[in-house]
Amino acid sequence: MDKFLNLPEEKKKRIVDAALKSFGANGYKKTSVSDIAKAADISKAMVFHYFGTKKDLYLYLISMCTDIIVNEINNGFDSTATDFFERIKQSSELKASVMKRHTDIPAFLIGAYFESDPEVKSDITSLLAVGDDYRDKIAFDGMDTSKFKEGIDPKLVLKMLIWMAEGYSSQLPVSTLDLDVMLKEFYECMDLLRNNFYKEEYL
């Protein structure tokens, strides 16, 4: 990886963009190193030289995308907010801002999330588990639990929101994914949950 990381920024970006686009369009198994090399305008041998294997490149991209999103949230998140739904909204908007600037990331990450190839599935699960821990930290550290009605588990509410987002992502072709529309509908779902799960004085 050092050989790749020491490349000029323009060349690194060209290789990363080509790999994200190729994996995002075709998935892990159907994407070949030749496809990525051609899209990046480098030789197949150089891809192996920089990354070692297709799997190493794929897992590097997952970590890279995760780091980009986490850094965006860390830099923009208002940790003084105590409302559960406000914290989720903040993190969602920051994540969407990354996706809008890095347009090849959404298709790649959605594909990785649903990737079933046994060669990478367990590694993906491990990498995404780190993201799950971070998401829980953003949602719950400093959150005011007193707004919820008695018997409502905020962790279960977060799971419901994740399931809704997963379902939305799995049903739409990524090429037609409109982040603004997705966020609007996601917030409408959050409002429904807030109206049902919060005490009346907090509505």
C-alpha positions in Angstrom: 0.0 0.0 0.0 2.9 2.4 0.6 3.7 2.4 -3.1 0.1 3.5 -3.9 -0.1 6.0 -1.1 3.1 7.7 -2.3 1.7 8.3 -5.8 0.8 11.8 -6.9 -2.8 12.7 -5.8 -4.1 12.9 -9.3 -3.0 9.4 -10.1 -4.3 8.0 -6.8 -7.7 9.6 -7.4 -7.8 8.2 -10.9 -7.2 4.7 -9.7 -9.6 4.9 -6.8 -12.3 6.4 -8.9 -11.9 3.7 -11.5 -12.0 1.0 -8.9 -15.1 2.4 -7.1 -16.9 2.8 -10.4 -16.1 -0.7 -11.5 -17.0 -2.5 -8.3 -20.0 -0.3 -7.9 -21.4 -1.2 -11.3 -20.5 -4.9 -11.3 -20.0 -6.1 -7.8 -16.9 -7.8 -6.4 -17.0 -11.2 -8.3 -17.7 -9.8 -11.7 -15.2 -7.0 -11.6 -11.8 -8.0 -12.9 -8.4 -6.3 -12.2 -8.3 -5.8 -16.0 -11.5 -3.8 -15.9 -10.1 -1.5 -13.2 -6.7 -1.1 -14.9 -8.4 -0.2 -18.2 -10.6 2.4 -16.5 -7.7 3.9 -14.6 -5.5 3.9 -17.7 -2.7 1.8 -16.1 -1.5 -1.7 -16.6 -3.0 -4.7 -14.8 0.5 -5.4 -13.3 0.5 -2.0 -11.7 -2.7 -2.7 -9.9 -1.2 -5.8 -8.4 2.0 -3.8 -7.7 0.1 -1.2 -5.7 -2.5 -3.4 -3.9 -1.4 -7.0 -4.0 -4.7 -8.6 -4.8 -8.2 -7.6 -6.0 -9.5 -8.4 -2.5 -6.9 -6.1 -0.8 -8.0 -3.3 -3.1 -11.7 -3.9 -2.5 -11.2 -3.9 1.3 -9.0 -0.8 1.1 -11.8 1.0 -0.7 -14.3 0.1 2.1 -12.0 1.4 4.7 -11.2 4.5 2.7 -14.9 5.3 2.2 -15.7 4.7 5.8 -12.9 7.0 6.9 -14.1 9.8 4.6 -17.6 9.6 6.0 -16.4 9.4 9.7 -14.1 12.4 9.2 -17.0 14.4 7.7 -19.3 13.5 10.6 -16.5 14.2 13.2 -15.8 17.6 11.7 -19.5 18.7 11.3 -21.4 17.0 14.0 -22.8 19.1 16.9 -22.3 16.8 19.8 -24.2 19.2 22.1 -27.5 18.1 20.5 -29.3 15.8 22.9 -32.4 14.9 20.8 -32.1 11.4 19.3 -33.8 12.2 16.0 -31.8 15.4 15.6 -28.6 13.5 16.1 -29.7 11.0 13.4 -30.7 13.8 11.1 -27.4 15.5 11.5 -25.3 12.4 10.8 -27.5 11.6 7.8 -27.1 15.0 6.2 -23.3 14.9 6.7 -23.1 11.5 5.2 -25.2 12.6 2.2 -22.9 15.6 1.7 -20.0 13.1 1.3 -22.0 11.1 -1.2 -22.8 14.2 -3.3 -19.2 15.2 -3.5 -17.9 11.6 -4.1 -20.5 10.4 -6.6 -19.0 6.9 -7.0 -19.1 6.1 -3.3 -22.9 5.4 -2.9 -23.0 2.6 -5.5 -19.9 1.1 -4.2 -20.9 1.1 -0.5 -24.4 -0.2 -1.2 -22.9 -3.0 -3.3 -20.4 -3.8 -0.6 -23.2 -3.8 2.1 -25.1 -6.5 0.2 -22.1 -8.3 -1.2 -22.4 -12.1 -0.7 -19.2 -13.4 -2.2 -17.6 -15.7 0.4 -14.1 -14.4 -0.5 -14.9 -11.0 1.1 -18.1 -11.4 3.0 -16.6 -12.0 6.5 -14.0 -9.2 6.0 -16.8 -6.8 5.0 -18.8 -7.8 8.1 -15.8 -7.0 10.3 -15.1 -3.7 8.6 -18.8 -2.6 8.8 -19.0 -3.6 12.5 -16.6 -0.8 13.2 -19.0 1.6 11.5 -21.9 0.2 13.5 -20.0 1.0 16.8 -19.4 4.5 15.5 -23.0 5.0 14.5 -24.2 3.9 18.0 -21.8 6.4 19.6 -23.1 9.2 17.4 -26.7 8.3 18.2 -26.5 7.6 21.9 -23.5 9.4 23.6 -25.1 12.4 25.3 -28.6 11.6 24.0 -31.6 12.5 26.2 -33.5 9.3 26.8 -36.2 11.0 28.9 -38.1 12.1 25.8 -39.1 8.6 24.9 -42.3 7.1 26.3 -41.9 4.4 29.0 -41.0 1.0 27.5 -39.5 2.4 24.3 -36.0 1.2 23.6 -34.0 3.8 21.6 -31.6 1.1 20.4 -34.5 -0.7 18.8 -35.7 2.5 17.3 -32.3 3.0 15.7 -32.5 -0.6 14.3 -35.9 0.3 12.8 -34.3 3.3 11.1 -31.4 1.2 9.8 -33.8 -1.4 8.4 -35.8 1.3 6.6 -32.7 2.7 5.0 -31.5 -0.8 4.0 -34.9 -1.6 2.5 -34.9 1.6 0.5 -31.3 1.0 -0.7 -32.0 -2.6 -1.8 -35.1 -1.8 -3.8 -33.8 1.1 -6.0 -31.2 0.9 -8.8 -28.3 2.9 -7.5 -28.2 4.7 -10.8 -31.5 6.3 -10.0 -30.8 7.0 -6.3 -31.7 10.6 -5.5 -30.2 11.4 -2.1 -32.4 14.4 -1.5 -35.6 12.4 -2.1 -34.2 9.6 0.0 -33.5 12.0 2.9 -36.9 13.6 2.6 -38.7 10.3 2.9 -36.3 9.1 5.6 -37.1 12.2 7.7 -40.9 11.6 7.1 -40.4 8.1 8.6 -38.5 9.6 11.5 -41.3 12.0 12.2 -43.8 9.2 12.3 -41.6 7.4 14.8 -41.1 10.5 16.9 -44.8 11.2 17.0 -45.4 7.6 18.3 -42.4 7.1 20.5 -41.9 10.5 22.2 -43.8 11.8 25.2 -46.5 14.3 24.1 -44.6 17.3 25.7 -41.7 16.8 23.4 -43.6 16.7 20.1 
